[in-house]
Amino acid sequence: MTEQCPHRTVYFISDGTGITAESFGQSLLAQFEHIKFDHFTLPYIDTEGKAFQVVEELTKLQDMGKRPLVFSTIIDETINRIIRNAPVYRIDIFDAFMPDLENELKLHAIHQVGKKRSITSGHKYNQRIDAVHFALDNDDGAKTRFYNQADIIIVGVSRCGKTPTCIYMGLQFGIRAANYPITEDDGDMTRIPKALQPYKNKLFGLTISPERLAAIRDERRPNSRYSSSRQCVRELEEVELMYAQQNVPYLDTTHYSVEEISTRIIAQMGIERRLK
């Protein structure tokens, strides 16, 4: 009889978007690969009434013998006190670090909800939006006349992760990222396309395993030459030869998320993050 993978229920709770709680919690839970986690996110728990409802929901799970895990980022002290009454295993980032930081700085934190978001308002918000628009306007080699404004130009075969990487770099870091597909239409795939030659110092290549590429392409065009293993292998061999011969730095994206891909590119290329 096959042993079933144990399950645990996880809640990400915040009086804001919940993104920080999710990122922090997911990073920790990723280290426990033999447990299946059922995730629930409860954002904007920003009133006492909502907090009491959350405690009631969590208490019902406890009564059923399913003690949930809770990762929270509750900055409001009153709401935090209510959530603490829930019968759960709870980790709160602010609870864990804020008291020691207040002690070190000899100041009491303002405990203002949304403060991080207010910091990024104004010109930084506009930078973020402009960078995303740049990524969309310069996607898939549709335009090349604005490449002189790019911080980086991501290249690679079709469906290797160029577009999501460019959009994420714009949204998260305000980096102007364009992307250009290396295809048979450019002729010899082992040479840098003519449109990219003036910007060689901005180029960064992506590659991926042939098996993964074939699976991704098959979802788009099943049973086609485009998605065949033979075609994927050939294209990847040629583009990787181009990277090596033309000294284009590159990264294998097979086992990386878009967040990891973006961060590794920034570190390797020494690109300054516009949003800090």
C-alpha positions as YAML, in Angstrom:
chain: A
units: angstrom
residues:
- id: 1
  name: MET
  ca: [0.00, 0.00, 0.00]
- id: 2
  name: THR
  ca: [1.40, 3.38, -1.03]
- id: 3
  name: GLU
  ca: [1.87, 5.81, 1.82]
- id: 4
  name: GLN
  ca: [-0.12, 8.97, 1.24]
- id: 5
  name: CYS
  ca: [1.61, 12.34, 1.28]
- id: 6
  name: PRO
  ca: [0.65, 14.21, 4.49]
- id: 7
  name: HIS
  ca: [-1.52, 17.33, 4.09]
- id: 8
  name: ARG
  ca: [-1.43, 20.59, 6.01]
- id: 9
  name: THR
  ca: [-3.63, 23.63, 5.56]
- id: 10
  name: VAL
  ca: [-1.84, 26.96, 5.24]
- id: 11
  name: TYR
  ca: [-3.27, 30.47, 5.52]
- id: 12
  name: PHE
  ca: [-1.52, 33.64, 4.40]
- id: 13
  name: ILE
  ca: [-3.16, 36.51, 6.28]
- id: 14
  name: SER
  ca: [-2.51, 40.22, 5.93]
- id: 15
  name: ASP
  ca: [-4.09, 43.62, 6.45]
- id: 16
  name: GLY
  ca: [-2.60, 44.47, 3.05]
- id: 17
  name: THR
  ca: [-2.28, 42.50, -0.19]
- id: 18
  name: GLY
  ca: [-0.83, 39.36, 1.42]
- id: 19
  name: ILE
  ca: [2.01, 39.22, -1.12]
- id: 20
  name: THR
  ca: [4.73, 39.48, 1.53]
- id: 21
  name: ALA
  ca: [3.13, 36.79, 3.69]
- id: 22
  name: GLU
  ca: [2.82, 34.50, 0.66]
- id: 23
  name: SER
  ca: [6.42, 35.04, -0.46]
- id: 24
  name: PHE
  ca: [7.83, 34.54, 3.02]
- id: 25
  name: GLY
  ca: [5.66, 31.51, 3.78]
- id: 26
  name: GLN
  ca: [6.17, 29.82, 0.42]
- id: 27
  name: SER
  ca: [9.94, 30.19, 0.76]
- id: 28
  name: LEU
  ca: [9.86, 28.30, 4.07]
- id: 29
  name: LEU
  ca: [7.36, 25.65, 2.97]
- id: 30
  name: ALA
  ca: [9.37, 24.88, -0.17]
- id: 31
  name: GLN
  ca: [11.89, 23.15, 2.09]
- id: 32
  name: PHE
  ca: [9.27, 20.50, 3.01]
- id: 33
  name: GLU
  ca: [8.73, 18.79, -0.33]
- id: 34
  name: HIS
  ca: [7.15, 15.62, 1.10]
- id: 35
  name: ILE
  ca: [4.14, 17.48, 2.52]
- id: 36
  name: LYS
  ca: [1.19, 18.68, 0.42]
- id: 37
  name: PHE
  ca: [0.09, 22.15, 1.47]
- id: 38
  name: ASP
  ca: [-3.39, 23.49, 0.75]
- id: 39
  name: HIS
  ca: [-3.02, 27.27, 0.50]
- id: 40
  name: PHE
  ca: [-5.55, 30.00, 1.28]
- id: 41
  name: THR
  ca: [-4.81, 33.72, 1.14]
- id: 42
  name: LEU
  ca: [-6.87, 36.20, 3.19]
- id: 43
  name: PRO
  ca: [-5.84, 39.76, 2.21]
- id: 44
  name: TYR
  ca: [-7.13, 43.05, 3.62]
- id: 45
  name: ILE
  ca: [-8.05, 41.76, 7.07]
- id: 46
  name: ASP
  ca: [-8.13, 45.39, 8.15]
- id: 47
  name: THR
  ca: [-11.06, 45.59, 10.59]
- id: 48
  name: GLU
  ca: [-11.76, 43.94, 13.92]
- id: 49
  name: GLY
  ca: [-14.88, 42.32, 12.44]
- id: 50
  name: LYS
  ca: [-12.88, 40.64, 9.69]
- id: 51
  name: ALA
  ca: [-10.27, 39.52, 12.23]
- id: 52
  name: PHE
  ca: [-12.90, 37.83, 14.41]
- id: 53
  name: GLN
  ca: [-14.28, 36.04, 11.34]
- id: 54
  name: VAL
  ca: [-10.80, 34.73, 10.53]
- id: 55
  name: VAL
  ca: [-10.34, 33.45, 14.08]
- id: 56
  name: GLU
  ca: [-13.73, 31.70, 13.87]
- id: 57
  name: GLU
  ca: [-12.76, 30.04, 10.57]
- id: 58
  name: LEU
  ca: [-9.41, 28.88, 11.91]
- id: 59
  name: THR
  ca: [-10.99, 27.60, 15.13]
- id: 60
  name: LYS
  ca: [-13.38, 25.39, 13.13]
- id: 61
  name: LEU
  ca: [-10.41, 23.77, 11.41]
- id: 62
  name: GLN
  ca: [-8.75, 23.19, 14.77]
- id: 63
  name: ASP
  ca: [-11.94, 21.58, 16.10]
- id: 64
  name: MET
  ca: [-11.83, 19.18, 13.13]
- id: 65
  name: GLY
  ca: [-8.34, 18.12, 14.14]
- id: 66
  name: LYS
  ca: [-6.63, 20.11, 11.37]
- id: 67
  name: ARG
  ca: [-4.40, 22.66, 13.06]
- id: 68
  name: PRO
  ca: [-3.61, 25.16, 10.31]
- id: 69
  name: LEU
  ca: [-0.34, 26.93, 9.69]
- id: 70
  name: VAL
  ca: [-0.63, 30.71, 9.49]
- id: 71
  name: PHE
  ca: [1.85, 33.15, 7.98]
- id: 72
  name: SER
  ca: [0.75, 36.70, 8.67]
- id: 73
  name: THR
  ca: [1.85, 40.25, 8.12]
- id: 74
  name: ILE
  ca: [-0.55, 42.18, 10.34]
- id: 75
  name: ILE
  ca: [0.79, 45.62, 11.14]
- id: 76
  name: ASP
  ca: [-2.26, 46.91, 13.06]
- id: 77
  name: GLU
  ca: [-1.69, 46.07, 16.73]
- id: 78
  name: THR
  ca: [-5.39, 45.69, 17.64]
- id: 79
  name: ILE
  ca: [-6.08, 43.29, 14.77]
- id: 80
  name: ASN
  ca: [-2.88, 41.43, 15.56]
- id: 81
  name: ARG
  ca: [-4.03, 40.80, 19.12]
- id: 82
  name: ILE
  ca: [-7.27, 39.28, 17.81]
- id: 83
  name: ILE
  ca: [-5.49, 36.98, 15.33]
- id: 84
  name: ARG
  ca: [-3.17, 35.78, 18.10]
- id: 85
  name: ASN
  ca: [-6.17, 34.11, 19.77]
- id: 86
  name: ALA
  ca: [-6.58, 31.67, 16.89]
- id: 87
  name: PRO
  ca: [-5.56, 28.08, 17.77]
- id: 88
  name: VAL
  ca: [-2.95, 27.78, 15.04]
- id: 89
  name: TYR
  ca: [0.77, 27.53, 14.46]
- id: 90
  name: ARG
  ca: [1.49, 31.13, 13.53]
- id: 91
  name: ILE
  ca: [4.48, 33.00, 12.20]
- id: 92
  name: ASP
  ca: [4.17, 36.77, 11.86]
- id: 93
  name: ILE
  ca: [7.04, 38.67, 10.27]
- id: 94
  name: PHE
  ca: [6.34, 41.86, 12.19]
- id: 95
  name: ASP
  ca: [5.93, 40.05, 15.50]
- id: 96
  name: ALA
  ca: [9.18, 38.22, 14.92]
- id: 97
  name: PHE
  ca: [11.37, 41.16, 13.99]
- id: 98
  name: MET
  ca: [9.71, 44.47, 14.86]
- id: 99
  name: PRO
  ca: [10.29, 44.46, 18.66]
- id: 100
  name: ASP
  ca: [14.03, 43.83, 18.31]
- id: 101
  name: LEU
  ca: [14.30, 46.44, 15.55]
- id: 102
  name: GLU
  ca: [12.43, 48.99, 17.67]
- id: 103
  name: ASN
  ca: [14.81, 48.26, 20.53]
- id: 104
  name: GLU
  ca: [17.85, 48.68, 18.32]
- id: 105
  name: LEU
  ca: [16.58, 51.96, 16.81]
- id: 106
  name: LYS
  ca: [15.26, 53.24, 20.16]
- id: 107
  name: LEU
  ca: [11.97, 54.15, 18.45]
- id: 108
  name: HIS
  ca: [8.46, 52.72, 18.34]
- id: 109
  name: ALA
  ca: [7.36, 51.84, 14.79]
- id: 110
  name: ILE
  ca: [4.36, 53.76, 13.42]
- id: 111
  name: HIS
  ca: [2.48, 50.50, 12.59]
- id: 112
  name: GLN
  ca: [0.84, 52.11, 9.59]
- id: 113
  name: VAL
  ca: [-0.84, 49.78, 7.11]
- id: 114
  name: GLY
  ca: [0.35, 50.13, 3.51]
- id: 115
  name: LYS
  ca: [3.47, 52.12, 4.36]
- id: 116
  name: LYS
  ca: [5.63, 50.08, 2.01]
- id: 117
  name: ARG
  ca: [3.26, 50.76, -0.85]
- id: 118
  name: SER
  ca: [3.22, 54.50, -0.16]
- id: 119
  name: ILE
  ca: [7.01, 54.60, -0.47]
- id: 120
  name: THR
  ca: [6.75, 53.36, -4.04]
- id: 121
  name: SER
  ca: [4.20, 55.98, -5.10]
- id: 122
  name: GLY
  ca: [4.83, 58.99, -7.29]
- id: 123
  name: HIS
  ca: [7.77, 58.85, -9.68]
- id: 124
  name: LYS
  ca: [8.72, 55.28, -8.68]
- id: 125
  name: TYR
  ca: [5.22, 54.07, -9.52]
- id: 126
  name: ASN
  ca: [5.47, 55.81, -12.88]
- id: 127
  name: GLN
  ca: [8.86, 54.18, -13.49]
- id: 128
  name: ARG
  ca: [7.33, 50.79, -12.83]
- id: 129
  name: ILE
  ca: [4.44, 51.37, -15.26]
- id: 130
  name: ASP
  ca: [6.73, 52.83, -17.92]
- id: 131
  name: ALA
  ca: [9.03, 49.80, -17.68]
- id: 132
  name: VAL
  ca: [6.13, 47.37, -18.09]
- id: 133
  name: HIS
  ca: [4.85, 49.32, -21.09]
- id: 134
  name: PHE
  ca: [8.37, 49.22, -22.56]
- id: 135
  name: ALA
  ca: [8.49, 45.43, -22.15]
- id: 136
  name: LEU
  ca: [5.11, 45.03, -23.86]
- id: 137
  name: ASP
  ca: [5.92, 47.47, -26.68]
- id: 138
  name: ASN
  ca: [9.26, 45.77, -27.36]
- id: 139
  name: ASP
  ca: [8.10, 42.18, -27.04]
- id: 140
  name: ASP
  ca: [9.09, 39.37, -29.38]
- id: 141
  name: GLY
  ca: [11.19, 41.53, -31.70]
- id: 142
  name: ALA
  ca: [8.14, 43.45, -32.95]
- id: 143
  name: LYS
  ca: [10.06, 46.72, -32.66]
- id: 144
  name: THR
  ca: [13.80, 47.31, -32.55]
- id: 145
  name: ARG
  ca: [14.08, 51.06, -33.02]
- id: 146
  name: PHE
  ca: [13.83, 51.68, -29.26]
- id: 147
  name: TYR
  ca: [16.51, 49.18, -28.27]
- id: 148
  name: ASN
  ca: [18.87, 52.07, -27.55]
- id: 149
  name: GLN
  ca: [16.60, 52.84, -24.55]
- id: 150
  name: ALA
  ca: [16.69, 49.27, -23.22]
- id: 151
  name: ASP
  ca: [18.60, 48.33, -20.09]
- id: 152
  name: ILE
  ca: [18.79, 44.77, -21.38]
- id: 153
  name: ILE
  ca: [17.66, 42.71, -24.39]
- id: 154
  name: ILE
  ca: [16.69, 39.12, -23.66]
- id: 155
  name: VAL
  ca: [17.24, 36.68, -26.54]
- id: 156
  name: GLY
  ca: [16.48, 33.01, -27.07]
- id: 157
  name: VAL
  ca: [14.35, 30.54, -28.98]
- id: 158
  name: SER
  ca: [10.56, 30.78, -28.95]
- id: 159
  name: ARG
  ca: [8.87, 29.88, -25.62]
- id: 160
  name: CYS
  ca: [11.97, 29.79, -23.43]
- id: 161
  name: GLY
  ca: [10.66, 32.42, -20.99]
- id: 162
  name: LYS
  ca: [11.68, 35.76, -22.51]
- id: 163
  name: THR
  ca: [8.38, 37.65, -22.25]
- id: 164
  name: PRO
  ca: [7.46, 36.86, -18.61]
- id: 165
  name: THR
  ca: [11.02, 37.63, -17.57]
- id: 166
  name: CYS
  ca: [10.95, 41.05, -19.23]
- id: 167
  name: ILE
  ca: [7.57, 41.95, -17.75]
- id: 168
  name: TYR
  ca: [8.63, 40.83, -14.27]
- id: 169
  name: MET
  ca: [11.86, 42.86, -14.46]
- id: 170
  name: GLY
  ca: [9.83, 45.92, -15.39]
- id: 171
  name: LEU
  ca: [7.14, 45.42, -12.78]
- id: 172
  name: GLN
  ca: [9.41, 44.48, -9.90]
- id: 173
  name: PHE
  ca: [12.54, 46.50, -10.58]
- id: 174
  name: GLY
  ca: [11.62, 49.21, -13.11]
- id: 175
  name: ILE
  ca: [14.13, 47.77, -15.59]
- id: 176
  name: ARG
  ca: [13.50, 48.41, -19.28]
- id: 177
  name: ALA
  ca: [13.79, 44.96, -20.82]
- id: 178
  name: ALA
  ca: [13.15, 44.12, -24.47]
- id: 179
  name: ASN
  ca: [13.18, 40.65, -25.96]
- id: 180
  name: TYR
  ca: [14.02, 39.23, -29.36]
- id: 181
  name: PRO
  ca: [13.33, 35.67, -30.55]
- id: 182
  name: ILE
  ca: [16.12, 33.80, -32.32]
- id: 183
  name: THR
  ca: [14.39, 31.94, -35.16]
- id: 184
  name: GLU
  ca: [15.11, 30.33, -38.50]
- id: 185
  name: ASP
  ca: [13.76, 33.48, -40.16]
- id: 186
  name: ASP
  ca: [17.01, 35.21, -39.19]
- id: 187
  name: GLY
  ca: [18.98, 32.72, -41.26]
- id: 188
  name: ASP
  ca: [21.99, 31.29, -39.47]
- id: 189
  name: MET
  ca: [20.89, 30.94, -35.84]
- id: 190
  name: THR
  ca: [24.51, 30.72, -34.72]
- id: 191
  name: ARG
  ca: [25.07, 34.38, -35.61]
- id: 192
  name: ILE
  ca: [23.71, 37.45, -33.85]
- id: 193
  name: PRO
  ca: [20.82, 38.85, -35.95]
- id: 194
  name: LYS
  ca: [21.67, 42.06, -37.77]
- id: 195
  name: ALA
  ca: [19.09, 44.09, -35.80]
- id: 196
  name: LEU
  ca: [20.84, 43.16, -32.54]
- id: 197
  name: GLN
  ca: [24.46, 43.68, -33.54]
- id: 198
  name: PRO
  ca: [24.62, 47.37, -32.43]
- id: 199
  name: TYR
  ca: [23.43, 46.31, -28.97]
- id: 200
  name: LYS
  ca: [25.61, 43.28, -28.35]
- id: 201
  name: ASN
  ca: [26.66, 44.56, -24.90]
- id: 202
  name: LYS
  ca: [22.99, 44.55, -23.83]
- id: 203
  name: LEU
  ca: [22.24, 40.98, -24.89]
- id: 204
  name: PHE
  ca: [21.48, 38.17, -22.45]
- id: 205
  name: GLY
  ca: [20.46, 34.73, -23.64]
- id: 206
  name: LEU
  ca: [18.01, 32.21, -22.23]
- id: 207
  name: THR
  ca: [18.01, 28.50, -22.91]
- id: 208
  name: ILE
  ca: [15.99, 25.56, -21.60]
- id: 209
  name: SER
  ca: [16.02, 21.76, -21.74]
- id: 210
  name: PRO
  ca: [14.69, 20.32, -25.02]
- id: 211
  name: GLU
  ca: [12.16, 18.19, -23.13]
- id: 212
  name: ARG
  ca: [10.73, 21.16, -21.27]
- id: 213
  name: LEU
  ca: [10.66, 23.31, -24.43]
- id: 214
  name: ALA
  ca: [8.85, 20.59, -26.39]
- id: 215
  name: ALA
  ca: [6.24, 20.26, -23.63]
- id: 216
  name: ILE
  ca: [5.61, 24.02, -23.55]
- id: 217
  name: ARG
  ca: [5.38, 24.28, -27.33]
- id: 218
  name: ASP
  ca: [3.10, 21.25, -27.56]
- id: 219
  name: GLU
  ca: [0.53, 23.09, -25.44]
- id: 220
  name: ARG
  ca: [0.46, 25.83, -28.05]
- id: 221
  name: ARG
  ca: [0.83, 23.80, -31.26]
- id: 222
  name: PRO
  ca: [0.34, 20.10, -30.52]
- id: 223
  name: ASN
  ca: [1.83, 17.48, -32.86]
- id: 224
  name: SER
  ca: [3.61, 20.09, -34.98]
- id: 225
  name: ARG
  ca: [7.15, 20.43, -36.31]
- id: 226
  name: TYR
  ca: [7.43, 23.48, -34.05]
- id: 227
  name: SER
  ca: [6.90, 21.35, -30.93]
- id: 228
  name: SER
  ca: [8.77, 18.24, -32.05]
- id: 229
  name: SER
  ca: [11.70, 17.07, -29.93]
- id: 230
  name: ARG
  ca: [13.98, 17.07, -32.97]
- id: 231
  name: GLN
  ca: [13.20, 20.71, -33.79]
- id: 232
  name: CYS
  ca: [13.64, 21.81, -30.17]
- id: 233
  name: VAL
  ca: [17.00, 20.07, -29.88]
- id: 234
  name: ARG
  ca: [18.25, 21.60, -33.13]
- id: 235
  name: GLU
  ca: [17.20, 25.15, -32.27]
- id: 236
  name: LEU
  ca: [18.68, 24.98, -28.78]
- id: 237
  name: GLU
  ca: [21.97, 23.55, -30.02]
- id: 238
  name: GLU
  ca: [22.32, 26.35, -32.57]
- id: 239
  name: VAL
  ca: [21.38, 29.18, -30.23]
- id: 240
  name: GLU
  ca: [23.70, 27.89, -27.49]
- id: 241
  name: LEU
  ca: [26.49, 27.72, -30.07]
- id: 242
  name: MET
  ca: [25.77, 31.37, -30.88]
- id: 243
  name: TYR
  ca: [25.98, 32.31, -27.20]
- id: 244
  name: ALA
  ca: [29.35, 30.58, -26.91]
- id: 245
  name: GLN
  ca: [30.85, 31.91, -30.14]
- id: 246
  name: GLN
  ca: [29.61, 35.48, -29.69]
- id: 247
  name: ASN
  ca: [30.33, 35.68, -25.92]
- id: 248
  name: VAL
  ca: [26.69, 36.30, -25.04]
- id: 249
  name: PRO
  ca: [26.04, 35.50, -21.36]
- id: 250
  name: TYR
  ca: [23.14, 33.12, -20.87]
- id: 251
  name: LEU
  ca: [21.14, 31.12, -18.36]
- id: 252
  name: ASP
  ca: [19.37, 27.76, -18.42]
- id: 253
  name: THR
  ca: [15.82, 28.50, -17.22]
- id: 254
  name: THR
  ca: [14.64, 24.88, -16.93]
- id: 255
  name: HIS
  ca: [14.48, 24.72, -13.14]
- id: 256
  name: TYR
  ca: [14.08, 28.42, -12.28]
- id: 257
  name: SER
  ca: [11.04, 30.56, -11.63]
- id: 258
  name: VAL
  ca: [10.68, 33.93, -13.35]
- id: 259
  name: GLU
  ca: [11.73, 35.60, -10.08]
- id: 260
  name: GLU
  ca: [14.94, 33.56, -9.95]
- id: 261
  name: ILE
  ca: [15.67, 34.11, -13.64]
- id: 262
  name: SER
  ca: [15.29, 37.88, -13.30]
- id: 263
  name: THR
  ca: [17.40, 38.13, -10.16]
- id: 264
  name: ARG
  ca: [20.20, 36.02, -11.66]
- id: 265
  name: ILE
  ca: [20.23, 38.11, -14.84]
- id: 266
  name: ILE
  ca: [20.45, 41.35, -12.85]
- id: 267
  name: ALA
  ca: [23.30, 40.01, -10.75]
- id: 268
  name: GLN
  ca: [25.24, 38.59, -13.69]
- id: 269
  name: MET
  ca: [24.84, 41.69, -15.86]
- id: 270
  name: GLY
  ca: [25.35, 44.18, -13.03]
- id: 271
  name: ILE
  ca: [22.15, 46.04, -13.88]
- id: 272
  name: GLU
  ca: [21.07, 48.71, -11.41]
- id: 273
  name: ARG
  ca: [17.60, 48.21, -9.99]
- id: 274
  name: ARG
  ca: [15.67, 51.41, -10.62]
- id: 275
  name: LEU
  ca: [13.19, 50.64, -7.83]
- id: 276
  name: LYS
  ca: [14.80, 50.12, -4.41]
...
